[in-house]
């Protein structure tokens, strides 16, 4: 058994949640915040049998696409102002950051 932790952009979270349910994957959604853009993310915890890991990864891949977006950088309060860019920049957002971890034990009470 594996634990898949998938961090996705909030914009993709409802679509991914529905797709996981459609493919009979149970998941837990957690609100999270990204460190780089300080924007909202959703972290999915998905317990998966070893033989279904690739299918779960494909569902995530199909529903979490990266895209370019203009963002206004956050001012470095108390930080190094030399590297601060005061105008919007285009960055790639979306997609998913996924961790697949081994599960030693699983209990459902």
C-alpha positions in Angstrom: 0.0 0.0 0.0 1.1 3.6 -0.7 0.2 7.0 0.5 0.0 9.6 -2.3 0.3 13.2 -1.2 -0.6 15.5 -4.1 -0.3 19.3 -3.7 -2.4 21.0 -6.4 -3.5 24.6 -7.1 -6.9 25.4 -5.7 -8.1 26.0 -9.2 -7.6 22.3 -10.0 -8.8 20.8 -6.7 -12.6 20.4 -7.4 -11.9 18.8 -10.8 -9.3 16.4 -9.3 -11.6 15.6 -6.3 -14.4 14.6 -8.7 -12.1 12.6 -11.0 -10.7 10.7 -8.0 -14.3 9.8 -6.9 -15.2 8.8 -10.4 -12.3 6.3 -10.4 -13.1 5.0 -6.9 -10.2 6.6 -5.1 -10.9 7.8 -1.5 -9.0 11.0 -0.6 -8.8 13.6 2.1 -8.5 17.2 1.1 -6.5 19.6 3.2 -6.2 23.4 2.7 -2.6 24.4 2.3 -0.5 27.5 1.3 2.3 27.6 -1.1 5.6 29.0 0.0 6.7 30.6 -3.2 3.6 32.5 -4.3 1.9 32.5 -0.9 -1.3 31.3 -2.6 -3.8 28.7 -1.7 -3.2 25.1 -2.5 -5.0 21.9 -1.8 -3.2 18.8 -0.5 -4.8 15.5 -1.2 -4.0 12.4 0.9 -4.8 9.3 -1.1 -4.4 5.7 0.2 -3.8 3.4 -2.7 -3.1 -0.3 -3.2 0.2 -0.8 -4.9 -1.4 -2.0 -8.2 -3.5 1.2 -8.5 -0.7 3.7 -7.9 -0.1 4.3 -11.6 -3.8 4.8 -12.3 -4.0 7.4 -9.4 -1.0 9.2 -10.8 -2.6 9.3 -14.3 -5.8 10.8 -12.8 -3.8 13.5 -11.1 -1.8 14.1 -14.3 -5.0 14.4 -16.4 -6.7 16.9 -14.0 -3.9 19.2 -12.8 -2.4 21.1 -15.7 0.3 23.8 -15.5 -0.3 27.2 -17.0 1.3 30.6 -17.1 -0.1 33.4 -14.9 0.8 37.0 -14.1 1.4 37.5 -10.4 2.4 40.5 -8.3 5.3 39.5 -6.1 5.0 39.9 -2.3 7.1 42.6 -0.8 10.0 41.3 1.2 9.1 42.7 4.6 12.4 42.9 6.4 14.1 40.9 3.7 16.6 41.8 1.1 15.0 44.5 -1.1 17.8 44.3 -3.7 16.2 41.2 -5.3 12.6 42.5 -5.0 10.8 43.0 -8.4 8.0 45.5 -7.9 6.0 44.7 -11.1 4.0 41.6 -12.0 5.9 38.7 -13.5 4.7 35.7 -15.5 5.2 32.4 -13.7 4.2 28.8 -14.3 1.5 27.7 -11.9 -0.7 24.6 -11.5 0.3 21.1 -12.2 0.9 18.9 -9.1 3.7 18.1 -6.8 3.2 14.5 -5.8 4.9 12.3 -3.2 4.4 8.5 -3.1 5.2 7.1 0.3 5.2 3.5 1.5 2.6 2.6 4.1 3.8 0.2 6.8 0.3 -0.3 8.3 -3.2 0.8 7.6 -6.1 0.7 10.1 -9.7 1.7 9.5 -11.8 1.8 12.7 
